[in-house]
Amino acid sequence: MAKIIGGITTSHIPAIGIAMDRGLEDTDYWRDFFAGYPPVREWLNEQQPDIAIVFYNDHGLEMFLDKKPTFALGCAPQYENADEGWGIATIPPVTGETELSWHIANELIEHDFDPTICQDIKVDHGLTVPLSLMYPGHKYQHLKVIPVCINCERHPMPKPSRCYAFGQAIGRAVESFAGDQKVVVFGTGGLSHQLDGERAGFINADFDNECMDKLVSDPQALTKYSNDDLIEIGGAQAVELNMWLAMRGCLLGKVREVRRNYVAPISNTGAGMQLLINE
């Protein structure tokens, strides 16, 4: 069967892509943030996963307010990026995966999840920035990617418990796939931040670190929050924690934290990173 070897959480803010394009990684503002990633890159290079399942949210490139699936699953052989207007350079095509992805689609339907199936979508910075972080110089095209998009923008949004259960269903689907592929799972976005309104710039570092602790030891505790709770405690965009929860759901059972980094503020966000290994 296919095997999930671990999970990685990471910020996906557009400013990261701009900083990499401009060679700013070792400047005072960015140094602590980028210092967290070389050990994760080394782990990926050692493990050589065949497939990455990437939980992300689309910020309007493909799924705007006029069409916003709760959950969407990519089953295409390739994914293109496009100019989003954030100043990030577009990146080369992302290699898709068309066997495990369809298996996941069928298993999700059989187990009462009904994702939108996408065979032709553009992917935005929610997916491209994490790939660029893990594989600098756009050296990611050997990796087959399954994009999984979660609505974190338009109400009503799936609640934390539903996103965690969604991840668990995907984890079980991977385990039931008849192959020997090594799979890594990315949970992107977050952590606490609010980009607009009266609380613009709000960050709750204590809550962020509590969430990172609970992802390791007690992810179920995080599923007790509502989206309204996350917005109140962590800011309007703190609902992106749901993508971290979906990643953690895929890692069935206990995990061990190998690496962690947290820096705030980074582009008005609490920027966390974790590498979790299946026990």
Backbone bond lengths (Angstrom), bond angles and torsions (degrees), N, CA, C in turn:
res aa  C-N    CA-C-N  psi(-1)  N-CA   C-N-CA  omega(-1)  CA-C   N-CA-C  phi
1 M - - - 1.459 - - 1.526 109.83 -
2 A 1.329 116.01 157.81 1.463 120.48 174.22 1.524 108.95 -66.61
3 K 1.323 116.83 153.86 1.461 120.77 -174.47 1.518 110.78 -132.23
4 I 1.329 116.10 128.62 1.459 121.05 172.15 1.523 107.66 -82.98
5 I 1.322 116.10 118.82 1.460 120.50 -174.54 1.524 112.66 -92.84
6 G 1.325 117.31 -17.50 1.452 119.27 179.84 1.512 111.74 170.40
7 G 1.317 114.48 176.14 1.458 120.53 179.80 1.515 111.12 -133.60
8 I 1.319 115.60 149.06 1.462 122.41 -179.72 1.517 108.23 -128.49
9 T 1.322 116.48 130.25 1.458 120.67 171.97 1.518 108.49 -107.36
10 T 1.318 115.81 145.15 1.462 119.28 -178.48 1.519 110.94 -161.54
11 S 1.308 115.32 150.87 1.459 121.38 169.44 1.528 109.70 -65.35
12 H 1.331 115.74 157.23 1.470 118.95 176.55 1.537 112.00 -133.45
13 I 1.320 117.37 21.47 1.462 120.42 -174.75 1.534 111.78 -59.62
14 P 1.339 117.17 143.54 1.471 120.42 -178.51 1.519 113.58 -56.97
15 A 1.345 117.46 -32.64 1.464 120.03 -177.32 1.522 112.40 -59.66
16 I 1.341 117.53 -26.74 1.470 120.50 177.68 1.524 109.53 -63.36
17 G 1.330 116.32 -47.10 1.459 120.08 179.33 1.510 112.29 -61.29
18 I 1.333 116.32 -39.84 1.468 120.46 178.82 1.527 109.84 -65.18
19 A 1.348 117.06 -42.76 1.460 120.50 179.97 1.525 111.04 -61.37
20 M 1.341 117.06 -40.51 1.461 119.91 178.86 1.522 111.05 -68.26
21 D 1.326 117.05 -40.36 1.466 120.44 178.72 1.526 111.23 -60.54
22 R 1.338 116.35 -34.57 1.470 121.12 -175.01 1.531 113.19 -97.09
23 G 1.328 117.46 2.98 1.454 120.53 178.44 1.507 114.51 67.83
24 L 1.335 117.07 38.08 1.459 121.57 -175.01 1.528 113.50 -97.90
25 E 1.327 117.71 9.43 1.468 120.75 -171.81 1.527 113.46 -58.08
26 D 1.332 117.98 -31.33 1.463 120.96 -175.29 1.527 112.42 -101.80
27 T 1.327 117.69 15.08 1.463 120.04 175.39 1.521 109.58 -79.80
28 D 1.328 116.58 163.20 1.465 121.06 -175.79 1.531 111.64 -55.94
29 Y 1.306 116.83 -41.28 1.470 119.83 -176.19 1.518 111.78 -66.03
30 W 1.333 117.49 -38.66 1.463 121.41 -169.91 1.524 114.48 -101.77
31 R 1.325 118.47 -13.81 1.467 120.81 -168.47 1.527 112.87 -56.15
32 D 1.319 118.01 -48.53 1.463 120.54 -177.18 1.520 111.92 -65.75
33 F 1.315 116.84 -34.63 1.459 119.90 178.74 1.527 111.02 -65.16
34 F 1.320 117.44 -53.17 1.465 120.57 -175.54 1.527 112.22 -70.88
35 A 1.340 117.46 -21.23 1.463 120.23 -179.80 1.526 112.40 -63.80
36 G 1.309 117.30 -19.50 1.454 119.83 -179.64 1.515 115.16 -77.20
37 Y 1.322 118.04 -14.33 1.463 119.93 -168.42 1.526 117.07 -93.95
38 P 1.331 121.61 -28.08 1.472 118.57 -179.97 1.529 114.70 -54.55
39 P 1.352 120.97 -41.30 1.474 118.34 177.92 1.531 112.93 -63.27
40 V 1.319 117.10 -33.02 1.464 120.15 178.54 1.531 109.97 -70.35
41 R 1.322 115.98 -40.09 1.469 119.43 176.65 1.525 110.53 -63.14
42 E 1.323 116.39 -39.95 1.468 119.75 178.08 1.532 110.69 -61.91
43 W 1.324 116.19 -42.27 1.470 120.32 178.83 1.530 110.56 -62.38
44 L 1.319 116.91 -44.19 1.465 119.97 178.01 1.527 111.19 -61.83
45 N 1.324 116.40 -40.36 1.460 120.19 179.44 1.525 111.18 -66.10
46 E 1.322 116.85 -36.61 1.459 120.48 177.95 1.530 111.77 -70.52
47 Q 1.318 116.36 -42.92 1.462 120.98 -173.75 1.528 113.21 -81.42
48 Q 1.333 116.78 -29.20 1.459 122.06 179.90 1.538 112.54 49.14
49 P 1.336 117.68 61.52 1.464 119.14 177.05 1.529 110.84 -62.23
50 D 1.320 115.51 148.02 1.463 121.42 178.20 1.522 111.90 -84.93
51 I 1.341 115.84 -32.82 1.464 121.84 -171.54 1.520 109.18 -136.41
52 A 1.322 116.30 141.83 1.465 121.75 171.12 1.524 108.82 -119.61
53 I 1.308 116.28 125.63 1.466 122.17 169.18 1.518 106.31 -94.26
54 V 1.321 117.17 120.75 1.462 121.53 -173.59 1.526 110.13 -116.60
55 F 1.331 116.63 111.88 1.458 121.63 172.45 1.521 108.07 -84.17
56 Y 1.316 116.07 123.51 1.456 121.14 -179.07 1.524 108.25 -147.37
57 N 1.320 116.61 173.92 1.461 120.30 171.98 1.515 109.29 -125.04
58 D 1.303 115.45 141.47 1.463 121.20 -179.87 1.530 108.74 -86.69
59 H 1.344 116.11 129.84 1.455 122.05 -173.88 1.526 112.60 -99.05
60 G 1.325 117.11 20.04 1.461 120.99 175.46 1.503 114.84 118.86
61 L 1.329 118.07 -3.96 1.464 119.90 179.44 1.524 110.92 -66.54
62 E 1.316 116.53 -45.46 1.466 121.08 -176.59 1.523 112.06 -119.65
63 M 1.315 116.91 -35.74 1.467 121.92 -175.56 1.516 108.59 -119.06
64 F 1.322 115.93 89.32 1.461 120.80 -178.02 1.527 108.91 -90.11
65 L 1.325 117.00 -170.81 1.457 120.53 -174.96 1.534 112.97 -66.24
66 D 1.334 116.84 -18.00 1.466 119.22 179.61 1.525 112.47 -81.65
67 K 1.332 117.46 -12.91 1.469 121.12 175.43 1.525 107.97 -154.17
68 K 1.299 116.79 104.84 1.458 121.66 -172.70 1.526 109.52 -134.37
69 P 1.341 117.37 89.60 1.466 119.81 177.17 1.528 111.05 -62.49
70 T 1.317 115.86 147.02 1.463 119.83 174.22 1.523 110.00 -65.40
71 F 1.343 115.88 -50.59 1.457 122.76 174.22 1.526 108.09 -130.88
72 A 1.322 117.13 137.72 1.466 121.09 176.58 1.520 108.66 -135.39
73 L 1.333 115.73 140.74 1.459 122.61 -175.79 1.514 109.94 -124.54
74 G 1.326 116.94 125.84 1.457 121.18 178.01 1.516 111.54 -84.46
75 C 1.347 115.77 132.84 1.468 122.23 178.39 1.524 110.80 -128.86
76 A 1.314 117.46 31.10 1.459 122.43 -174.02 1.532 111.14 -98.73
77 P 1.340 117.10 158.60 1.469 120.23 177.71 1.523 113.27 -77.11
78 Q 1.344 117.44 -15.32 1.467 120.54 -177.80 1.520 109.49 -159.03
79 Y 1.327 115.02 150.12 1.465 120.47 179.09 1.526 108.94 -130.58
80 E 1.325 115.19 133.92 1.457 121.70 178.75 1.524 109.76 -100.55
81 N 1.313 115.76 152.66 1.453 124.19 171.78 1.523 107.30 -104.75
82 A 1.330 118.10 164.98 1.462 121.51 177.64 1.525 108.80 -150.45
83 D 1.318 115.98 166.60 1.462 121.52 179.60 1.527 109.49 -66.55
84 E 1.334 116.88 121.35 1.462 121.56 -179.48 1.525 112.80 -98.16
85 G 1.327 116.70 -8.18 1.444 119.11 -177.67 1.518 114.57 90.62
86 W 1.336 118.21 6.32 1.465 121.88 179.46 1.522 112.02 -92.53
87 G 1.309 117.89 -5.92 1.455 120.73 -177.74 1.513 114.10 91.83
88 I 1.346 117.09 4.32 1.463 120.47 178.10 1.522 109.07 -83.32
89 A 1.314 116.63 135.62 1.458 119.64 174.81 1.528 109.36 -67.80
90 T 1.320 116.41 140.94 1.460 119.42 175.69 1.525 109.27 -67.15
91 I 1.327 116.12 153.04 1.452 120.78 -175.99 1.525 109.82 -114.29
92 P 1.329 118.19 162.50 1.466 120.59 179.11 1.528 111.26 -61.26
93 P 1.337 116.90 162.19 1.468 120.13 -178.52 1.519 112.84 -55.49
94 V 1.315 114.58 149.43 1.459 123.08 177.48 1.527 107.95 -98.35
95 T 1.317 117.19 132.44 1.461 121.45 179.69 1.522 109.80 -74.69
96 G 1.329 116.43 127.77 1.458 120.84 178.79 1.517 112.31 -91.44
97 E 1.324 115.13 -176.84 1.464 122.55 -179.16 1.521 107.53 -140.63
98 T 1.333 117.56 130.11 1.465 120.12 -169.80 1.526 114.50 -120.74
99 E 1.321 118.53 6.03 1.468 119.86 177.56 1.530 111.01 -107.69
100 L 1.326 116.58 -59.49 1.455 119.05 176.57 1.524 111.06 -61.60
101 S 1.332 117.11 -37.30 1.469 119.33 -178.43 1.527 111.66 -60.93
102 W 1.332 117.20 -42.06 1.467 119.50 178.58 1.523 111.01 -70.60
103 H 1.323 116.78 -34.08 1.459 119.75 174.86 1.534 109.95 -61.92
104 I 1.334 116.75 -44.49 1.459 120.79 177.32 1.526 110.27 -60.43
105 A 1.327 116.51 -44.06 1.467 120.16 -179.68 1.524 110.88 -57.50
106 N 1.317 116.60 -48.03 1.462 120.22 -178.99 1.525 111.73 -65.19
107 E 1.334 116.44 -41.01 1.460 119.80 -179.46 1.534 111.14 -67.42
108 L 1.315 117.25 -37.70 1.460 119.63 177.41 1.522 111.46 -61.95
109 I 1.323 116.25 -44.80 1.467 119.92 179.00 1.522 110.52 -61.98
110 E 1.324 117.14 -41.34 1.464 121.07 179.62 1.529 112.10 -65.19
111 H 1.312 116.70 -23.60 1.462 119.95 -176.98 1.530 111.45 -114.35
112 D 1.331 115.31 32.68 1.467 123.29 165.43 1.525 115.38 72.52
113 F 1.339 116.86 23.80 1.461 121.11 166.25 1.521 107.66 -112.10
114 D 1.324 116.51 138.66 1.462 121.33 -173.12 1.529 110.61 -125.96
115 P 1.334 117.22 74.24 1.468 119.32 -178.05 1.530 111.83 -74.49
116 T 1.311 115.67 154.44 1.463 120.82 167.86 1.525 107.66 -72.88
117 I 1.330 116.52 129.53 1.463 121.31 -179.00 1.526 108.54 -95.47
118 C 1.328 116.65 125.53 1.464 121.97 -173.80 1.524 110.16 -117.60
119 Q 1.324 116.19 119.14 1.460 121.10 176.36 1.525 112.38 -108.78
120 D 1.331 116.41 1.70 1.462 120.27 179.50 1.521 108.15 -156.75
121 I 1.322 117.33 87.19 1.461 121.64 177.66 1.519 109.87 -136.16
122 K 1.317 114.81 149.19 1.461 120.75 169.00 1.521 107.97 -89.12
123 V 1.330 116.21 145.33 1.462 121.13 -179.74 1.521 109.88 -108.57
124 D 1.329 115.94 139.74 1.466 119.52 -174.90 1.526 111.58 -102.98
125 H 1.343 116.30 -166.71 1.462 120.55 -173.62 1.522 112.57 -62.04
126 G 1.341 117.36 -21.76 1.454 119.31 177.03 1.516 112.57 -56.97
127 L 1.324 116.50 -29.43 1.466 122.00 177.71 1.525 112.26 -105.54
128 T 1.319 117.54 -38.46 1.467 119.44 -172.53 1.526 112.57 -73.66
129 V 1.337 118.25 -35.87 1.469 119.67 179.59 1.530 111.40 -64.59
130 P 1.342 119.50 -46.41 1.474 118.12 175.91 1.531 113.42 -58.83
131 L 1.323 118.01 -40.98 1.463 119.86 177.97 1.524 110.97 -62.17
132 S 1.331 116.38 -42.00 1.463 119.95 179.58 1.520 111.46 -66.55
133 L 1.342 117.05 -34.74 1.458 120.99 177.53 1.523 111.60 -65.66
134 M 1.321 115.96 -42.11 1.464 120.11 -176.34 1.532 112.11 -78.41
135 Y 1.325 115.71 -29.43 1.466 120.60 -176.19 1.526 108.93 -130.99
136 P 1.339 118.15 76.14 1.472 120.89 -179.15 1.525 111.44 -57.31
137 G 1.327 114.52 149.64 1.458 119.60 -178.17 1.520 113.02 76.74
138 H 1.340 115.98 17.93 1.476 121.44 177.95 1.529 112.29 60.21
139 K 1.338 115.33 36.86 1.469 119.78 -178.80 1.526 111.25 -93.93
140 Y 1.315 115.54 47.30 1.463 121.11 -176.07 1.525 113.24 -112.33
141 Q 1.310 118.56 -0.32 1.462 119.07 -168.64 1.528 113.86 -74.03
142 H 1.351 117.10 -11.12 1.462 119.42 173.03 1.525 111.31 -74.80
143 L 1.319 116.68 -19.50 1.461 122.96 -174.65 1.527 109.86 -89.26
144 K 1.317 116.72 127.80 1.460 120.65 176.48 1.526 108.72 -85.42
145 V 1.318 115.75 129.54 1.461 121.14 -171.46 1.526 110.66 -114.85
146 I 1.327 115.34 134.32 1.467 122.30 172.28 1.526 107.48 -112.46
147 P 1.336 118.36 105.31 1.465 120.33 178.81 1.529 110.09 -77.61
148 V 1.322 115.55 134.84 1.469 121.38 174.96 1.523 106.77 -128.45
149 C 1.312 115.84 112.21 1.467 122.02 -173.16 1.531 110.01 -100.17
150 I 1.324 115.93 132.04 1.458 122.43 178.38 1.528 108.66 -118.41
151 N 1.307 116.83 134.10 1.462 121.37 179.44 1.520 110.08 -69.80
152 C 1.336 116.22 114.00 1.465 122.35 175.90 1.532 111.15 -123.44
153 E 1.329 117.04 17.37 1.458 120.67 -174.49 1.525 113.86 -119.96
154 R 1.310 117.21 -43.39 1.464 120.32 -170.50 1.527 110.56 -113.84
155 H 1.322 115.08 125.01 1.466 119.18 175.94 1.535 109.69 -72.48
156 P 1.358 116.45 142.85 1.459 128.61 1.63 1.531 111.14 -81.44
157 M 1.327 115.69 139.86 1.462 122.33 179.84 1.530 108.85 -109.46
158 P 1.332 117.64 152.78 1.470 118.99 177.81 1.527 110.27 -64.41
159 K 1.314 115.84 139.17 1.460 119.88 -176.55 1.528 110.85 -79.58
160 P 1.336 117.40 163.96 1.473 120.30 -177.20 1.527 113.71 -53.87
161 S 1.321 118.04 -43.27 1.463 119.61 -178.21 1.518 111.56 -63.44
162 R 1.326 117.03 -35.96 1.471 120.93 179.13 1.526 110.26 -69.62
163 C 1.323 117.78 -39.29 1.459 120.69 179.84 1.528 110.93 -67.32
164 Y 1.324 116.40 -38.68 1.461 120.07 176.88 1.528 110.53 -64.02
165 A 1.325 116.70 -44.30 1.463 120.52 178.38 1.529 111.29 -65.09
166 F 1.318 116.63 -35.64 1.468 121.94 176.14 1.528 109.72 -60.56
167 G 1.331 116.17 -45.28 1.456 119.79 177.17 1.516 111.86 -62.88
168 Q 1.322 117.62 -40.83 1.461 120.39 177.91 1.528 111.25 -60.16
169 A 1.327 116.41 -41.78 1.469 120.28 179.30 1.528 110.67 -63.22
170 I 1.334 117.42 -38.80 1.461 120.45 177.46 1.526 109.89 -68.16
171 G 1.334 117.76 -40.54 1.455 120.61 177.57 1.517 112.08 -59.35
172 R 1.324 116.99 -42.94 1.464 120.33 178.22 1.522 111.11 -67.23
173 A 1.329 116.57 -35.63 1.466 119.71 178.15 1.524 110.79 -64.07
174 V 1.329 116.50 -41.33 1.469 119.72 177.95 1.525 109.75 -62.11
175 E 1.315 117.16 -44.95 1.456 121.08 -179.05 1.529 112.54 -61.12
176 S 1.329 116.98 -27.81 1.465 120.43 -177.54 1.520 112.98 -90.87
177 F 1.331 117.12 0.82 1.470 121.05 -177.72 1.521 110.15 -81.01
178 A 1.306 116.05 130.79 1.472 121.53 -176.25 1.524 110.51 -81.38
179 G 1.290 116.38 81.72 1.459 121.60 178.08 1.510 108.95 -164.98
180 D 1.326 116.64 174.27 1.462 120.44 -179.75 1.530 111.74 -114.07
181 Q 1.332 116.54 23.56 1.463 120.43 -177.65 1.533 111.56 -68.20
182 K 1.332 114.23 145.54 1.461 121.68 173.59 1.529 107.42 -97.47
183 V 1.322 115.57 127.84 1.465 121.41 -172.96 1.523 109.76 -120.55
184 V 1.316 116.28 132.98 1.455 122.21 171.48 1.527 107.68 -113.43
185 V 1.329 116.40 147.26 1.464 121.11 -177.13 1.527 109.07 -119.40
186 F 1.332 116.31 130.92 1.462 122.16 177.08 1.529 109.23 -106.01
187 G 1.326 116.24 131.89 1.460 121.67 167.00 1.516 107.47 -111.87
188 T 1.306 118.07 118.78 1.464 121.00 -169.85 1.527 111.81 -114.13
189 G 1.338 114.32 165.94 1.455 119.93 175.46 1.518 113.05 100.41
190 G 1.339 114.89 -167.27 1.455 122.17 175.73 1.527 113.11 60.20
191 L 1.282 113.68 -165.42 1.465 126.99 -4.96 1.546 108.51 -88.21
192 S 1.321 118.59 -116.35 1.459 118.45 -177.82 1.529 110.74 -64.52
193 H 1.311 115.93 133.44 1.459 120.74 171.28 1.520 110.15 -172.83
194 Q 1.316 114.06 153.71 1.461 121.29 172.90 1.519 107.41 -139.49
195 L 1.321 115.07 123.19 1.462 120.82 -171.76 1.521 113.69 -97.45
196 D 1.333 117.36 -7.51 1.463 118.90 -175.47 1.527 109.82 -150.16
197 G 1.327 115.79 174.26 1.456 120.72 176.70 1.513 113.29 78.01
198 E 1.334 115.84 -170.96 1.455 121.96 -174.96 1.531 112.41 -64.02
199 R 1.330 116.90 -27.88 1.468 119.72 -178.34 1.527 112.16 -100.70
200 A 1.306 118.04 22.11 1.462 120.60 178.87 1.524 109.94 -55.23
201 G 1.352 115.41 131.46 1.447 121.09 -177.51 1.516 113.97 93.41
202 F 1.328 117.25 -2.07 1.465 121.08 -178.18 1.531 111.31 -66.92
203 I 1.333 116.75 132.96 1.465 124.09 176.31 1.525 107.79 -138.37
204 N 1.326 116.45 139.20 1.460 121.84 177.38 1.528 107.98 -121.77
205 A 1.333 116.39 87.45 1.464 120.98 -174.52 1.526 112.12 -64.88
206 D 1.335 117.30 -34.67 1.465 119.93 178.69 1.527 110.66 -62.57
207 F 1.308 115.91 -43.87 1.466 119.84 179.17 1.524 110.53 -66.33
208 D 1.318 116.84 -40.37 1.465 120.07 178.84 1.524 110.84 -57.63
209 N 1.319 116.47 -48.10 1.459 119.72 -178.36 1.525 111.60 -68.52
210 E 1.319 116.98 -33.59 1.463 119.60 174.28 1.531 110.69 -62.80
211 C 1.329 116.36 -41.81 1.466 120.08 178.45 1.527 110.94 -62.35
212 M 1.316 116.92 -41.88 1.459 120.19 179.69 1.528 110.95 -65.29
213 D 1.333 116.52 -38.51 1.464 119.99 175.40 1.528 110.49 -61.74
214 K 1.339 116.26 -47.83 1.462 120.77 -175.42 1.529 112.09 -68.87
215 L 1.316 117.32 -29.85 1.468 118.56 176.46 1.521 110.83 -58.54
216 V 1.319 116.50 -32.62 1.454 120.72 179.38 1.524 111.09 -80.70
217 S 1.322 116.29 -51.82 1.457 120.60 -166.62 1.526 114.89 -95.49
218 D 1.337 117.36 -31.77 1.470 119.88 -172.95 1.521 110.95 -155.95
219 P 1.342 117.94 67.71 1.470 118.85 -178.01 1.522 113.36 -61.16
220 Q 1.314 116.82 -26.73 1.467 119.52 178.92 1.524 111.29 -59.55
221 A 1.333 117.15 -31.05 1.461 120.15 -179.94 1.526 111.21 -61.70
222 L 1.325 116.71 -33.66 1.463 120.65 -179.67 1.524 112.16 -74.07
223 T 1.324 117.11 -21.91 1.465 120.03 -179.64 1.528 111.84 -74.93
224 K 1.327 117.27 -8.68 1.468 120.04 179.15 1.524 112.19 -79.63
225 Y 1.337 116.17 -14.58 1.460 119.31 176.96 1.527 110.25 -75.39
226 S 1.300 116.33 147.00 1.461 121.62 167.18 1.520 108.40 -91.73
227 N 1.328 117.01 168.62 1.468 119.16 174.70 1.524 110.76 -63.82
228 D 1.332 116.91 -35.55 1.464 119.57 176.51 1.525 110.89 -62.04
229 D 1.347 116.89 -38.69 1.461 120.21 176.49 1.529 110.76 -60.54
230 L 1.345 115.73 -46.73 1.464 119.55 -178.20 1.521 110.87 -61.48
231 I 1.320 116.72 -40.29 1.467 120.52 -179.92 1.522 110.41 -65.40
232 E 1.335 117.29 -42.17 1.467 120.63 -179.74 1.522 111.42 -67.41
233 I 1.334 116.91 -42.85 1.464 120.71 -174.29 1.529 111.75 -80.81
234 G 1.353 116.16 -37.29 1.459 119.64 -170.84 1.508 116.39 -120.25
235 G 1.327 118.28 2.08 1.458 120.08 -178.35 1.514 112.60 99.27
236 A 1.321 116.48 164.95 1.462 121.90 -171.59 1.518 113.44 -59.68
237 Q 1.328 117.20 -32.53 1.460 119.75 -178.03 1.537 112.84 -97.04
238 A 1.327 117.81 7.93 1.467 120.59 177.91 1.524 112.26 -67.47
239 V 1.336 117.00 -11.80 1.467 119.46 175.99 1.529 111.41 -63.34
240 E 1.331 117.94 -12.34 1.461 119.39 175.34 1.532 112.15 -65.00
241 L 1.325 116.95 -12.26 1.464 119.87 170.99 1.526 110.26 -55.26
242 N 1.324 117.21 -27.05 1.466 120.41 -178.84 1.527 112.43 -58.81
243 M 1.329 117.04 -29.55 1.472 119.43 178.82 1.530 110.81 -75.13
244 W 1.320 116.48 -31.44 1.463 120.44 173.50 1.533 109.70 -67.17
245 L 1.336 115.97 -40.52 1.459 119.91 179.19 1.521 111.66 -65.27
246 A 1.326 116.83 -38.23 1.469 119.61 177.53 1.526 110.28 -63.47
247 M 1.342 116.71 -41.91 1.460 120.12 175.95 1.520 110.66 -59.12
248 R 1.338 115.77 -47.22 1.462 119.46 -177.74 1.529 111.18 -64.18
249 G 1.338 116.25 -34.00 1.454 119.03 176.89 1.515 112.56 -60.94
250 C 1.312 116.99 -33.87 1.476 121.00 179.17 1.525 111.86 -64.45
251 L 1.333 116.76 -29.54 1.463 121.00 -177.38 1.526 108.05 -86.04
252 L 1.297 115.84 83.00 1.456 121.65 -171.96 1.529 110.00 -66.06
253 G 1.323 117.08 121.79 1.457 120.40 179.36 1.511 112.73 98.73
254 K 1.341 115.37 -158.15 1.457 121.85 -175.67 1.529 111.12 -80.61
255 V 1.325 114.62 151.10 1.466 120.43 177.77 1.521 109.45 -131.17
256 R 1.315 114.69 162.57 1.467 122.47 175.12 1.522 108.16 -120.31
257 E 1.322 116.44 130.14 1.462 121.01 177.35 1.523 109.25 -82.56
258 V 1.328 116.09 122.26 1.463 121.49 -179.12 1.523 111.18 -98.18
259 R 1.325 116.33 -38.67 1.462 120.48 -179.32 1.522 109.52 -140.17
260 R 1.338 115.16 148.89 1.460 121.25 173.95 1.522 108.65 -147.96
261 N 1.318 115.45 144.04 1.457 121.29 172.86 1.526 107.57 -146.07
262 Y 1.315 116.10 143.68 1.463 119.91 177.19 1.519 108.41 -147.84
263 V 1.326 115.07 128.52 1.465 121.43 179.63 1.522 108.16 -137.17
264 A 1.320 116.63 134.57 1.465 120.77 176.94 1.535 108.78 -150.02
265 P 1.322 117.42 139.52 1.469 125.61 -3.57 1.528 111.98 -87.03
266 I 1.301 115.69 146.20 1.451 123.01 167.38 1.523 106.36 -125.01
267 S 1.317 116.12 110.50 1.461 121.87 -176.71 1.531 110.93 49.48
268 N 1.345 115.07 47.93 1.467 122.73 178.06 1.525 113.97 63.06
269 T 1.325 117.38 29.13 1.458 120.87 177.13 1.520 110.49 -133.95
270 G 1.334 114.70 159.80 1.450 120.93 165.53 1.520 107.26 -88.79
271 A 1.322 117.24 109.82 1.473 121.78 -171.22 1.527 109.80 -100.51
272 G 1.323 115.56 108.59 1.454 121.23 -179.57 1.519 112.53 -109.11
273 M 1.333 114.37 156.76 1.469 121.13 175.30 1.521 107.98 -146.26
274 Q 1.326 116.29 135.40 1.466 121.91 174.89 1.518 109.84 -139.28
275 L 1.324 115.09 146.83 1.463 122.28 168.79 1.519 107.26 -117.73
276 L 1.316 116.24 116.59 1.463 122.67 -177.08 1.517 109.06 -115.71
277 I 1.337 115.94 134.90 1.451 122.08 -178.49 1.508 109.31 -112.97
278 N 1.319 117.33 135.73 1.459 121.45 176.03 1.525 110.27 -63.54
279 E 1.330 115.59 129.27 1.459 120.33 174.52 1.524 110.06 -85.24
